[in-house]
Amino acid sequence: MGFFEKLKAGLSKTKKALFGGIEDLFKRFRRVDEDLFDELEELLITSDVGVETTEELLDDLREKVKEEKIKEPDEIKKILYAELRGMIGEGDGLHLSTKPSVILVIGVNGVGKTTSIGKMAAELKSQKKKVIVAAADTFRAAAAEQLAVWCERAGVDLIRQGAGADPAAVVYDAIQAARSRGADVLIVDTAGRLHNKKNLMDELAKINRVIARELPDADRENLLVLDATTGQNAVIQAREFKEAAQITGLILTKLDGTAKGGVILSIRRELDIPVKFVGVGEGINDMKPFNADEFAEALFGGGIDE
């Protein structure tokens, strides 16, 4: 099964919950009225599109209904699909033009950060890039060991120190290795659990100072890993991390196990952070760069064009 087929299968629960509900809703209404909007609001919110995003979307729809004097539900359905497709946005790939470039990977424990790093390393290697990974999450027991397994699967080098080592020192060693080995990309794992936002900011600031000093001209990506199965909790995490770090993109994992794939809509609408990768399984090749058109096709299943 190709990745697109896995994506379609992974998003099937979201498609059934959200867009199956939309189709059923519009079949039941003969005209556009507030009852339709009320039911549409409930459907969107229960599908993890989010309250704020839903309210903005419905306000836009109401305005278009008024301006264009729309009476038929099918007309508003087409506008709704177009709005939802617009909310997904367009793909924004990684910016890695320097050698080496640096990818800092951030996220709480349990979201799939370690596996995402391994899969991303494998994807970059398939693009003929030489990748080195820095095990800078030195706080969690066995973090480096788990990362080592994934790096071995991906066929990339891992730079690590002992448990409790200074994360910035690990990053320094990894930068030297990246230089000496001619690496194209350095991927840096970071701690997934710290006591508070200040600790997170302090650690990231220290790591960033080392990178800025040693690689001042390197392209940088700060990627936040989010678990799609957590729904609106993922939005809350993204909002908090955005305040603590300069997030340049998202990795959305576990889309194959949830009906909450609609969370991507509220993340894009409320936080304006591009999705860079999506994951739909546990295999080394089950995470790929985000393709907005493929994602929309898998999610809507042609509903936009009907």
Backbone as CSV, one residue per row, in Angstrom:
resi,resn,N_x,N_y,N_z,CA_x,CA_y,CA_z,C_x,C_y,C_z
1,MET,0.846,-1.198,0.000,0.000,0.000,0.000,0.881,1.247,0.000
2,GLY,0.657,2.145,-0.969,1.415,3.384,-1.035,1.023,4.348,0.069
3,PHE,1.816,5.397,0.223,1.562,6.323,1.319,0.219,7.024,1.171
4,PHE,-0.144,7.419,-0.055,-1.426,8.099,-0.252,-2.589,7.200,0.147
5,GLU,-2.498,5.913,-0.190,-3.558,4.984,0.210,-3.611,4.846,1.728
6,LYS,-2.437,4.849,2.373,-2.416,4.806,3.835,-3.013,6.084,4.426
7,LEU,-2.735,7.214,3.778,-3.292,8.478,4.240,-4.812,8.465,4.128
8,LYS,-5.322,7.996,3.009,-6.777,7.900,2.826,-7.401,6.997,3.882
9,ALA,-6.745,5.856,4.114,-7.259,4.927,5.122,-7.180,5.546,6.513
10,GLY,-6.065,6.248,6.783,-5.889,6.867,8.087,-6.897,7.956,8.362
11,LEU,-7.260,8.701,7.329,-8.209,9.805,7.502,-9.667,9.362,7.349
12,SER,-9.884,8.081,7.136,-11.250,7.601,6.886,-12.179,7.856,8.071
13,LYS,-11.653,7.732,9.297,-12.490,7.985,10.472,-12.898,9.453,10.551
14,THR,-11.945,10.341,10.269,-12.259,11.770,10.259,-13.244,12.075,9.135
15,LYS,-12.993,11.506,7.974,-13.867,11.750,6.822,-15.299,11.311,7.124
16,LYS,-15.429,10.143,7.733,-16.764,9.634,8.051,-17.454,10.496,9.102
17,ALA,-16.699,10.882,10.137,-17.282,11.656,11.235,-17.659,13.065,10.797
18,LEU,-16.748,13.719,10.084,-16.969,15.121,9.734,-17.713,15.277,8.422
19,PHE,-17.153,14.746,7.348,-17.727,15.016,6.036,-18.917,14.118,5.714
20,GLY,-18.951,12.925,6.318,-20.172,12.138,6.218,-21.312,12.852,6.911
21,GLY,-20.993,13.473,8.051,-21.997,14.247,8.776,-22.458,15.465,7.998
22,ILE,-21.519,16.129,7.312,-21.881,17.296,6.506,-22.829,16.889,5.370
23,GLU,-22.485,15.794,4.698,-23.345,15.334,3.595,-24.745,15.006,4.109
24,ASP,-24.833,14.295,5.226,-26.145,13.956,5.801,-26.917,15.214,6.194
25,LEU,-26.188,16.168,6.747,-26.834,17.406,7.201,-27.459,18.162,6.030
26,PHE,-26.717,18.311,4.968,-27.231,19.091,3.837,-28.329,18.360,3.070
27,LYS,-28.375,17.059,3.175,-29.469,16.309,2.547,-30.784,16.530,3.286
28,ARG,-30.697,16.816,4.579,-31.906,16.971,5.395,-32.528,18.357,5.305
29,PHE,-31.763,19.325,4.822,-32.276,20.698,4.787,-32.647,21.105,3.360
30,ARG,-33.807,21.743,3.245,-34.277,22.223,1.947,-33.879,23.671,1.692
31,ARG,-33.528,24.390,2.762,-33.145,25.793,2.597,-32.078,26.148,3.635
32,VAL,-31.409,27.256,3.377,-30.352,27.734,4.279,-30.981,28.601,5.358
33,ASP,-30.890,28.153,6.596,-31.440,28.929,7.707,-30.583,28.722,8.949
34,GLU,-30.989,29.343,10.045,-30.188,29.260,11.276,-30.165,27.855,11.863
35,ASP,-31.214,27.085,11.627,-31.206,25.706,12.118,-30.074,24.912,11.467
36,LEU,-29.878,25.141,10.173,-28.782,24.482,9.467,-27.443,24.906,10.066
37,PHE,-27.276,26.199,10.290,-26.021,26.693,10.854,-25.790,26.154,12.266
38,ASP,-26.860,26.039,13.051,-26.718,25.523,14.418,-26.222,24.078,14.406
39,GLU,-26.806,23.263,13.520,-26.387,21.859,13.451,-24.982,21.731,12.877
40,LEU,-24.668,22.591,11.910,-23.325,22.574,11.330,-22.293,22.962,12.384
41,GLU,-22.621,23.921,13.224,-21.718,24.337,14.301,-21.432,23.174,15.249
42,GLU,-22.475,22.468,15.650,-22.301,21.328,16.560,-21.450,20.245,15.919
43,LEU,-21.681,19.986,14.629,-20.937,18.949,13.919,-19.453,19.290,13.838
44,LEU,-19.139,20.526,13.508,-17.745,20.938,13.371,-17.017,20.881,14.710
45,ILE,-17.671,21.350,15.758,-17.030,21.358,17.079,-16.793,19.943,17.582
46,THR,-17.766,19.058,17.402,-17.603,17.679,17.867,-16.596,16.909,17.016
47,SER,-16.246,17.440,15.850,-15.238,16.809,14.993,-13.859,17.423,15.208
48,ASP,-13.698,18.160,16.318,-12.419,18.740,16.720,-11.884,19.803,15.769
49,VAL,-12.803,20.482,15.077,-12.376,21.636,14.294,-12.078,22.804,15.222
50,GLY,-12.693,22.808,16.416,-12.411,23.843,17.407,-13.475,24.923,17.432
51,VAL,-13.727,25.463,18.614,-14.799,26.449,18.785,-14.477,27.742,18.029
52,GLU,-13.278,28.267,18.250,-12.910,29.539,17.626,-12.899,29.428,16.108
53,THR,-12.321,28.361,15.599,-12.271,28.165,14.151,-13.667,27.988,13.576
54,THR,-14.504,27.224,14.275,-15.879,27.005,13.821,-16.652,28.313,13.763
55,GLU,-16.521,29.132,14.801,-17.236,30.408,14.824,-16.807,31.317,13.677
56,GLU,-15.499,31.381,13.420,-15.004,32.211,12.319,-15.497,31.684,10.979
57,LEU,-15.499,30.366,10.831,-15.946,29.753,9.591,-17.427,30.034,9.342
58,LEU,-18.239,29.889,10.380,-19.678,30.123,10.218,-19.982,31.599,9.975
59,ASP,-19.228,32.478,10.601,-19.403,33.915,10.329,-19.133,34.216,8.861
60,ASP,-18.066,33.604,8.324,-17.742,33.796,6.906,-18.864,33.258,6.013
61,LEU,-19.395,32.092,6.373,-20.467,31.504,5.581,-21.729,32.360,5.625
62,ARG,-22.066,32.837,6.800,-23.250,33.697,6.921,-23.107,34.961,6.064
63,GLU,-21.906,35.516,6.058,-21.660,36.732,5.276,-21.828,36.453,3.786
64,LYS,-21.332,35.306,3.334,-21.459,34.954,1.917,-22.914,34.670,1.544
65,VAL,-23.639,34.020,2.437,-25.060,33.768,2.194,-25.819,35.086,2.019
66,LYS,-25.472,36.051,2.861,-26.133,37.359,2.802,-25.742,38.123,1.538
67,GLU,-24.436,38.140,1.251,-23.957,38.895,0.092,-24.463,38.318,-1.225
68,GLU,-24.437,36.987,-1.330,-24.781,36.335,-2.592,-26.233,35.865,-2.628
69,LYS,-26.971,36.146,-1.535,-28.395,35.804,-1.461,-28.628,34.323,-1.764
70,ILE,-27.836,33.495,-1.087,-27.899,32.050,-1.304,-29.105,31.455,-0.580
71,LYS,-29.832,30.622,-1.300,-31.018,29.981,-0.723,-30.892,28.466,-0.653
72,GLU,-30.108,27.877,-1.585,-30.027,26.424,-1.703,-28.891,25.856,-0.850
73,PRO,-29.157,24.825,-0.058,-28.113,24.205,0.763,-26.914,23.714,-0.041
74,ASP,-27.138,23.202,-1.256,-26.018,22.706,-2.061,-25.015,23.807,-2.384
75,GLU,-25.518,25.031,-2.561,-24.620,26.145,-2.869,-23.725,26.468,-1.679
76,ILE,-24.304,26.479,-0.496,-23.518,26.783,0.701,-22.571,25.623,1.008
77,LYS,-22.951,24.393,0.646,-22.061,23.247,0.870,-20.790,23.396,0.044
78,LYS,-20.915,23.834,-1.209,-19.743,24.032,-2.054,-18.829,25.111,-1.481
79,ILE,-19.431,26.160,-0.965,-18.642,27.243,-0.357,-17.946,26.735,0.908
80,LEU,-18.653,25.920,1.693,-18.085,25.355,2.911,-16.853,24.509,2.586
81,TYR,-16.974,23.633,1.584,-15.833,22.801,1.203,-14.656,23.653,0.736
82,ALA,-14.957,24.696,-0.022,-13.887,25.577,-0.492,-13.196,26.271,0.675
83,GLU,-13.989,26.684,1.669,-13.423,27.327,2.860,-12.533,26.352,3.627
84,LEU,-13.014,25.118,3.786,-12.244,24.113,4.515,-10.953,23.775,3.773
85,ARG,-11.035,23.678,2.441,-9.816,23.423,1.661,-8.825,24.580,1.819
86,GLY,-9.339,25.807,1.836,-8.473,26.962,2.024,-7.801,26.970,3.380
87,MET,-8.499,26.465,4.398,-7.946,26.428,5.744,-6.774,25.451,5.851
88,ILE,-6.772,24.402,5.032,-5.658,23.464,5.049,-4.383,24.153,4.584
89,GLY,-4.539,25.127,3.709,-3.392,25.868,3.217,-2.651,25.105,2.139
90,GLU,-1.460,25.562,1.832,-0.627,24.908,0.835,0.576,24.275,1.529
91,GLY,1.198,23.352,0.848,2.370,22.703,1.409,3.540,23.669,1.526
92,ASP,4.313,23.511,2.573,5.506,24.340,2.784,6.624,23.410,3.217
93,GLY,7.478,23.054,2.281,8.515,22.078,2.564,9.595,22.612,3.487
94,LEU,10.491,21.720,3.892,11.614,22.109,4.740,12.566,23.026,3.971
95,HIS,13.107,24.005,4.667,14.081,24.918,4.074,15.475,24.504,4.561
96,LEU,16.160,23.755,3.722,17.436,23.146,4.104,18.467,23.361,3.001
97,SER,18.770,24.600,2.689,19.664,24.872,1.568,21.138,24.915,1.963
98,THR,21.426,25.074,3.264,22.822,25.150,3.699,23.340,23.759,4.065
99,LYS,24.661,23.653,4.143,25.276,22.374,4.526,26.255,22.613,5.670
100,PRO,25.919,22.196,6.899,24.669,21.512,7.223,23.525,22.492,7.507
101,SER,22.308,21.980,7.416,21.128,22.661,7.940,20.736,21.975,9.240
102,VAL,19.947,22.657,10.060,19.606,22.127,11.384,18.094,22.025,11.552
103,ILE,17.635,20.871,12.034,16.231,20.674,12.381,16.157,20.381,13.875
104,LEU,15.524,21.273,14.630,15.299,21.077,16.058,13.906,20.481,16.228
105,VAL,13.805,19.332,16.898,12.523,18.642,17.043,12.055,18.756,18.490
106,ILE,10.833,19.287,18.656,10.287,19.620,19.964,8.946,18.912,20.142
107,GLY,8.596,18.573,21.378,7.288,17.973,21.632,7.270,17.259,22.968
108,VAL,6.078,17.118,23.542,5.946,16.443,24.836,6.138,14.949,24.653
109,ASN,6.441,14.254,25.731,6.600,12.802,25.679,5.293,12.136,25.256
110,GLY,5.427,11.105,24.438,4.262,10.318,24.053,3.626,10.698,22.730
111,VAL,4.080,11.788,22.101,3.455,12.224,20.849,4.054,11.525,19.629
112,GLY,5.162,10.810,19.834,5.819,10.152,18.711,7.034,10.897,18.221
113,LYS,7.683,11.631,19.125,8.836,12.458,18.738,10.008,11.595,18.253
114,THR,10.357,10.566,19.031,11.496,9.718,18.672,11.264,9.012,17.340
115,THR,10.088,8.420,17.170,9.792,7.723,15.921,9.748,8.704,14.751
116,SER,9.257,9.915,14.997,9.203,10.918,13.929,10.598,11.299,13.453
117,ILE,11.530,11.403,14.393,12.912,11.731,14.020,13.492,10.621,13.143
118,GLY,13.269,9.360,13.537,13.763,8.245,12.739,13.166,8.226,11.344
119,LYS,11.859,8.454,11.261,11.182,8.448,9.955,11.624,9.630,9.100
120,MET,11.783,10.791,9.716,12.232,11.967,8.972,13.657,11.766,8.468
121,ALA,14.510,11.171,9.306,15.877,10.883,8.897,15.890,9.943,7.695
122,ALA,15.015,8.933,7.719,14.932,7.987,6.605,14.450,8.687,5.336
123,GLU,13.475,9.579,5.482,12.958,10.318,4.324,14.044,11.198,3.719
124,LEU,14.796,11.899,4.563,15.866,12.768,4.073,16.981,11.948,3.421
125,LYS,17.274,10.791,4.007,18.298,9.930,3.410,17.855,9.433,2.037
126,SER,16.551,9.175,1.894,16.040,8.735,0.589,16.184,9.826,-0.458
127,GLN,16.341,11.082,0.006,16.575,12.211,-0.891,18.075,12.438,-1.115
128,LYS,18.878,11.431,-0.754,20.335,11.460,-0.938,21.040,12.462,-0.023
129,LYS,20.445,12.767,1.105,21.072,13.666,2.071,21.769,12.855,3.163
130,LYS,22.938,13.326,3.580,23.639,12.699,4.707,23.122,13.332,5.990
131,VAL,22.625,12.502,6.897,21.936,12.969,8.100,22.678,12.513,9.353
132,ILE,22.796,13.418,10.307,23.294,13.083,11.642,22.232,13.513,12.660
133,VAL,22.021,12.677,13.665,21.028,12.959,14.709,21.740,13.175,16.037
134,ALA,21.315,14.208,16.774,21.856,14.497,18.104,20.843,14.097,19.167
135,ALA,21.242,13.220,20.083,20.361,12.753,21.161,20.436,13.732,22.335
136,ALA,19.809,14.895,22.172,19.892,15.950,23.192,18.768,15.888,24.218
137,ASP,17.916,14.840,24.146,16.978,14.580,25.235,17.698,13.664,26.217
138,THR,18.420,14.281,27.150,19.233,13.508,28.099,18.525,13.311,29.438
139,PHE,17.276,13.790,29.538,16.551,13.711,30.806,15.721,12.443,30.930
140,ARG,15.157,11.993,29.809,14.273,10.831,29.866,15.085,9.549,29.795
141,ALA,14.799,8.645,30.699,15.484,7.360,30.716,15.251,6.629,29.402
142,ALA,16.309,6.106,28.845,16.268,5.284,27.627,15.942,6.074,26.361
143,ALA,15.896,7.402,26.452,15.581,8.204,25.256,16.615,7.971,24.156
144,ALA,17.893,8.023,24.524,18.955,7.838,23.535,18.943,6.423,22.969
145,GLU,18.628,5.438,23.819,18.591,4.055,23.351,17.493,3.860,22.311
146,GLN,16.321,4.433,22.579,15.218,4.327,21.625,15.555,5.049,20.322
147,LEU,16.201,6.192,20.447,16.593,6.945,19.257,17.635,6.170,18.458
148,ALA,18.528,5.484,19.164,19.565,4.690,18.484,18.950,3.600,17.617
149,VAL,17.880,2.985,18.106,17.199,1.938,17.335,16.657,2.509,16.028
150,TRP,16.023,3.677,16.121,15.438,4.283,14.919,16.516,4.796,13.970
151,CYS,17.605,5.308,14.512,18.697,5.763,13.646,19.324,4.588,12.901
152,GLU,19.407,3.443,13.571,19.942,2.255,12.919,19.016,1.814,11.786
153,ARG,17.712,1.858,12.044,16.747,1.495,10.998,16.863,2.428,9.798
154,ALA,17.074,3.722,10.097,17.155,4.719,9.030,18.522,4.718,8.358
155,GLY,19.514,4.136,9.010,20.855,4.105,8.450,21.573,5.437,8.560
156,VAL,21.374,6.131,9.704,22.039,7.425,9.903,22.825,7.395,11.211
157,ASP,23.785,8.324,11.329,24.637,8.375,12.518,23.941,9.076,13.673
158,LEU,24.233,8.617,14.890,23.698,9.224,16.109,24.852,9.690,16.996
159,ILE,24.740,10.924,17.488,25.706,11.462,18.441,25.016,11.538,19.797
160,ARG,25.632,10.925,20.804,24.998,10.851,22.125,26.034,10.935,23.224
161,GLN,25.556,11.238,24.439,26.376,11.166,25.649,25.589,10.381,26.687
162,GLY,26.089,10.347,27.900,25.418,9.600,28.949,24.167,10.289,29.450
163,ALA,23.340,9.544,30.185,22.126,10.100,30.769,22.468,11.268,31.688
164,GLY,21.683,12.326,31.592,21.890,13.492,32.435,22.936,14.465,31.929
165,ALA,23.512,14.174,30.763,24.517,15.083,30.197,23.879,16.407,29.798
166,ASP,24.696,17.426,29.620,24.215,18.740,29.200,23.748,18.649,27.743
167,PRO,22.474,18.901,27.472,21.977,18.810,26.090,22.757,19.695,25.115
168,ALA,23.134,20.889,25.570,23.883,21.798,24.697,25.247,21.215,24.327
169,ALA,25.855,20.455,25.253,27.135,19.812,24.971,26.970,18.721,23.914
170,VAL,25.860,17.997,23.973,25.569,16.981,22.953,25.428,17.643,21.584
171,VAL,24.719,18.777,21.558,24.523,19.495,20.302,25.862,19.995,19.763
172,TYR,26.723,20.480,20.641,28.049,20.945,20.221,28.819,19.794,19.562
173,ASP,28.836,18.631,20.207,29.533,17.470,19.650,28.944,17.084,18.287
174,ALA,27.616,17.149,18.189,26.953,16.756,16.949,27.286,17.721,15.813
175,ILE,27.408,19.005,16.147,27.777,19.993,15.123,29.175,19.715,14.594
176,GLN,30.095,19.400,15.507,31.456,19.080,15.070,31.452,17.830,14.182
177,ALA,30.649,16.846,14.547,30.553,15.625,13.747,29.942,15.925,12.381
178,ALA,28.919,16.780,12.371,28.270,17.141,11.104,29.267,17.809,10.167
179,ARG,30.102,18.661,10.727,31.119,19.332,9.913,32.147,18.333,9.372
180,SER,32.687,17.547,10.281,33.787,16.648,9.892,33.325,15.546,8.946
181,ARG,32.048,15.138,9.050,31.549,14.043,8.210,30.815,14.550,6.973
182,GLY,30.762,15.859,6.810,30.117,16.423,5.624,28.620,16.189,5.576
183,ALA,27.954,16.279,6.732,26.514,16.041,6.785,25.737,17.184,6.127
184,ASP,24.622,16.829,5.509,23.718,17.830,4.928,22.737,18.364,5.963
185,VAL,22.312,17.490,6.863,21.285,17.866,7.837,21.652,17.318,9.216
186,LEU,21.506,18.167,10.227,21.638,17.754,11.629,20.266,17.848,12.273
187,ILE,19.744,16.707,12.748,18.459,16.673,13.445,18.731,16.584,14.937
188,VAL,18.147,17.491,15.710,18.384,17.554,17.151,17.126,17.170,17.916
189,ASP,17.200,16.085,18.671,16.115,15.728,19.589,16.225,16.609,20.827
190,THR,15.091,16.959,21.434,15.099,17.773,22.654,14.202,17.130,23.707
191,ALA,14.354,17.564,24.945,13.589,16.975,26.051,12.100,17.182,25.848
192,GLY,11.333,16.120,26.102,9.891,16.201,25.928,9.147,16.556,27.194
193,ARG,9.854,16.621,28.315,9.157,16.952,29.559,10.103,17.743,30.448
194,LEU,9.741,18.976,30.698,10.468,19.821,31.640,9.462,20.373,32.644
195,HIS,9.961,20.923,33.720,9.055,21.286,34.815,8.089,22.410,34.459
196,ASN,8.522,23.352,33.703,7.639,24.455,33.344,8.138,25.114,32.061
197,LYS,7.379,26.098,31.586,7.723,26.767,30.335,9.073,27.472,30.414
198,LYS,9.415,28.006,31.596,10.692,28.700,31.733,11.851,27.724,31.518
199,ASN,11.733,26.519,32.110,12.776,25.512,31.906,12.929,25.165,30.434
200,LEU,11.798,25.016,29.758,11.826,24.709,28.336,12.529,25.820,27.569
201,MET,12.133,27.059,27.841,12.718,28.196,27.139,14.216,28.307,27.427
202,ASP,14.600,28.075,28.681,16.018,28.168,29.051,16.845,27.116,28.316
203,GLU,16.340,25.879,28.279,17.092,24.824,27.608,17.189,25.084,26.114
204,LEU,16.063,25.447,25.496,16.081,25.718,24.059,16.981,26.909,23.743
205,ALA,16.962,27.915,24.614,17.812,29.091,24.405,19.285,28.696,24.441
206,LYS,19.639,27.803,25.373,21.025,27.365,25.480,21.452,26.583,24.236
207,ILE,20.584,25.690,23.788,20.864,24.929,22.567,20.976,25.868,21.373
208,ASN,20.058,26.832,21.300,20.067,27.775,20.182,21.321,28.634,20.170
209,ARG,21.827,28.974,21.343,23.059,29.770,21.401,24.238,28.986,20.825
210,VAL,24.292,27.698,21.141,25.370,26.858,20.609,25.268,26.770,19.087
211,ILE,24.059,26.553,18.587,23.869,26.455,17.139,24.208,27.778,16.462
212,ALA,23.734,28.882,17.041,23.990,30.204,16.456,25.481,30.533,16.440
213,ARG,26.194,30.104,17.476,27.629,30.384,17.550,28.420,29.520,16.571
214,GLU,28.063,28.242,16.510,28.831,27.305,15.700,28.401,27.274,14.236
215,LEU,27.119,27.510,13.997,26.583,27.473,12.629,25.729,28.721,12.381
216,PRO,26.334,29.902,12.385,25.562,31.153,12.324,24.761,31.325,11.045
217,ASP,25.190,30.715,9.972,24.515,30.914,8.690,23.664,29.712,8.261
218,ALA,23.511,28.750,9.151,22.777,27.533,8.789,21.276,27.788,8.700
219,ASP,20.634,27.135,7.727,19.172,27.139,7.683,18.655,26.372,8.894
220,ARG,17.530,26.853,9.451,16.979,26.268,10.676,15.506,25.931,10.507
221,GLU,15.119,24.814,11.042,13.711,24.455,11.180,13.484,24.016,12.619
222,ASN,12.468,24.579,13.255,12.046,24.157,14.594,10.691,23.478,14.447
223,LEU,10.682,22.156,14.507,9.465,21.391,14.235,8.844,20.866,15.532
224,LEU,7.557,21.114,15.688,6.801,20.646,16.848,6.010,19.402,16.462
225,VAL,6.199,18.320,17.230,5.482,17.070,16.980,4.192,17.059,17.785
226,LEU,3.075,16.797,17.105,1.766,16.742,17.747,1.076,15.424,17.433
227,ASP,0.392,14.880,18.424,-0.366,13.631,18.294,-1.793,13.984,17.891
228,ALA,-2.190,13.599,16.672,-3.516,13.954,16.168,-4.639,13.362,17.009
229,THR,-4.370,12.249,17.692,-5.435,11.607,18.461,-5.855,12.434,19.672
230,THR,-5.050,13.426,20.054,-5.398,14.249,21.216,-6.322,15.406,20.864
231,GLY,-6.635,15.586,19.592,-7.601,16.608,19.204,-7.217,18.013,19.631
232,GLN,-8.128,18.667,20.324,-7.900,20.065,20.702,-6.754,20.227,21.701
233,ASN,-6.375,19.158,22.398,-5.195,19.250,23.259,-3.945,19.537,22.432
234,ALA,-3.930,19.044,21.190,-2.805,19.326,20.300,-2.737,20.811,19.979
235,VAL,-3.892,21.442,19.832,-3.925,22.889,19.570,-3.372,23.653,20.765
236,ILE,-3.756,23.214,21.966,-3.269,23.858,23.192,-1.750,23.716,23.288
237,GLN,-1.248,22.510,23.003,0.205,22.295,23.021,0.903,23.197,22.010
238,ALA,0.343,23.278,20.818,0.953,24.104,19.770,0.990,25.563,20.181
239,ARG,-0.082,26.018,20.818,-0.138,27.423,21.259,0.934,27.694,22.318
240,GLU,1.074,26.764,23.272,2.052,26.951,24.344,3.488,26.897,23.819
241,PHE,3.762,25.945,22.942,5.115,25.837,22.403,5.440,27.002,21.477
242,LYS,4.435,27.512,20.801,4.669,28.661,19.927,5.132,29.866,20.735
243,GLU,4.611,29.985,21.954,5.020,31.077,22.831,6.433,30.859,23.366
244,ALA,6.819,29.586,23.525,8.114,29.272,24.132,9.240,29.132,23.115
245,ALA,8.902,28.882,21.875,9.930,28.656,20.857,9.432,29.161,19.509
246,GLN,10.356,29.450,18.645,10.012,29.924,17.300,9.738,28.718,16.405
247,ILE,8.507,28.213,16.488,8.119,27.033,15.730,7.964,27.398,14.255
248,THR,8.645,26.651,13.387,8.541,26.910,11.951,7.624,25.916,11.242
249,GLY,7.283,24.820,11.919,6.422,23.839,11.277,5.998,22.744,12.233
250,LEU,5.054,21.925,11.784,4.483,20.861,12.605,4.687,19.497,11.961
251,ILE,4.833,18.500,12.827,4.767,17.097,12.412,3.511,16.531,13.069
252,LEU,2.551,16.120,12.272,1.280,15.611,12.804,1.299,14.089,12.709
253,THR,1.322,13.420,13.882,1.460,11.967,13.921,0.133,11.275,14.234
254,LYS,0.119,9.969,14.007,-0.975,9.069,14.416,-2.306,9.425,13.767
255,LEU,-2.252,9.914,12.527,-3.491,10.215,11.810,-4.274,8.958,11.473
256,ASP,-3.619,7.801,11.545,-4.288,6.548,11.210,-5.133,6.009,12.348
257,GLY,-5.071,6.620,13.524,-5.786,6.060,14.669,-6.822,6.981,15.269
258,THR,-7.344,7.927,14.476,-8.202,8.933,15.085,-9.297,9.410,14.145
259,ALA,-10.393,9.902,14.737,-11.428,10.608,13.982,-11.259,12.109,14.159
260,LYS,-10.099,12.518,14.691,-9.875,13.919,15.039,-8.915,14.622,14.084
261,GLY,-8.828,14.108,12.848,-7.953,14.729,11.862,-8.341,16.158,11.533
262,GLY,-9.578,16.538,11.878,-10.020,17.911,11.658,-9.245,18.924,12.474
263,VAL,-8.437,18.435,13.428,-7.635,19.342,14.256,-6.671,20.153,13.404
264,ILE,-6.275,19.630,12.248,-5.359,20.376,11.384,-5.972,21.703,10.946
265,LEU,-7.308,21.731,10.829,-7.984,22.950,10.397,-7.857,24.054,11.440
266,SER,-8.063,23.706,12.711,-7.968,24.728,13.753,-6.524,25.134,14.002
267,ILE,-5.583,24.204,13.864,-4.171,24.557,14.031,-3.753,25.571,12.977
268,ARG,-4.148,25.310,11.736,-3.772,26.220,10.656,-4.474,27.570,10.798
269,ARG,-5.759,27.533,11.161,-6.543,28.769,11.222,-6.132,29.633,12.410
270,GLU,-5.967,29.000,13.572,-5.732,29.771,14.795,-4.268,30.143,14.999
271,LEU,-3.358,29.275,14.546,-1.943,29.489,14.865,-1.087,29.811,13.646
272,ASP,-1.607,29.543,12.463,-0.887,29.840,11.218,0.519,29.235,11.218
273,ILE,0.597,27.948,11.591,1.857,27.205,11.544,1.709,26.123,10.471
274,PRO,2.601,26.065,9.498,2.448,25.064,8.437,2.750,23.651,8.920
275,VAL,2.020,22.689,8.379,2.315,21.283,8.628,3.392,20.853,7.647
276,LYS,4.473,20.276,8.151,5.595,19.867,7.296,5.583,18.365,7.020
277,PHE,5.151,17.563,8.008,5.107,16.111,7.830,3.826,15.564,8.443
278,VAL,3.336,14.451,7.887,2.218,13.724,8.484,2.593,12.254,8.590
279,GLY,2.159,11.629,9.686,2.461,10.224,9.922,1.200,9.395,10.013
280,VAL,1.227,8.191,9.391,0.021,7.360,9.358,0.299,5.906,9.747
281,GLY,1.399,5.656,10.427,1.693,4.278,10.810,3.001,4.186,11.560
282,GLU,3.399,2.967,11.902,4.587,2.738,12.706,5.820,2.403,11.890
283,GLY,5.658,2.144,10.599,6.789,1.761,9.773,7.727,2.923,9.485
284,ILE,8.961,2.604,9.093,9.981,3.616,8.850,9.593,4.544,7.704
285,ASN,8.734,4.075,6.783,8.318,4.887,5.639,6.906,5.439,5.783
286,ASP,6.381,5.418,7.007,4.993,5.833,7.229,4.850,7.292,7.650
287,MET,5.848,8.110,7.350,5.745,9.552,7.544,6.355,10.235,6.327
288,LYS,5.601,11.168,5.734,6.054,11.822,4.514,5.818,13.330,4.611
289,PRO,6.516,14.098,3.773,6.252,15.540,3.734,4.784,15.808,3.436
290,PHE,4.239,16.812,4.085,2.830,17.148,3.933,2.547,17.665,2.524
291,ASN,1.575,17.039,1.864,1.105,17.466,0.554,-0.342,17.907,0.718
292,ALA,-0.590,19.215,0.613,-1.920,19.759,0.910,-2.988,19.192,-0.023
293,ASP,-2.658,19.043,-1.306,-3.644,18.532,-2.259,-4.001,17.080,-1.957
294,GLU,-2.987,16.267,-1.647,-3.262,14.872,-1.306,-4.052,14.765,-0.011
295,PHE,-3.711,15.610,0.955,-4.423,15.591,2.230,-5.893,15.949,2.013
296,ALA,-6.141,16.998,1.222,-7.522,17.419,0.951,-8.285,16.334,0.202
297,GLU,-7.629,15.706,-0.774,-8.275,14.635,-1.531,-8.616,13.463,-0.619
298,ALA,-7.687,13.106,0.278,-7.941,11.992,1.193,-9.059,12.326,2.176
299,LEU,-9.129,13.606,2.572,-10.100,14.015,3.589,-11.484,14.251,3.006
300,PHE,-11.535,14.933,1.853,-12.827,15.277,1.261,-13.344,14.194,0.325
301,GLY,-12.415,13.453,-0.290,-12.826,12.390,-1.206,-13.604,12.900,-2.410
302,GLY,-13.182,14.056,-2.944,-13.850,14.613,-4.113,-15.046,15.471,-3.793
303,GLY,-15.341,15.653,-2.496,-16.521,16.446,-2.127,-16.476,17.870,-2.617
304,ILE,-15.269,18.426,-2.744,-15.134,19.807,-3.176,-15.662,20.004,-4.577
305,ASP,-15.466,19.008,-5.433,-15.776,19.181,-6.841,-17.185,18.757,-7.195
306,GLU,-17.883,18.216,-6.231,-19.229,17.703,-6.538,-20.203,18.856,-6.769
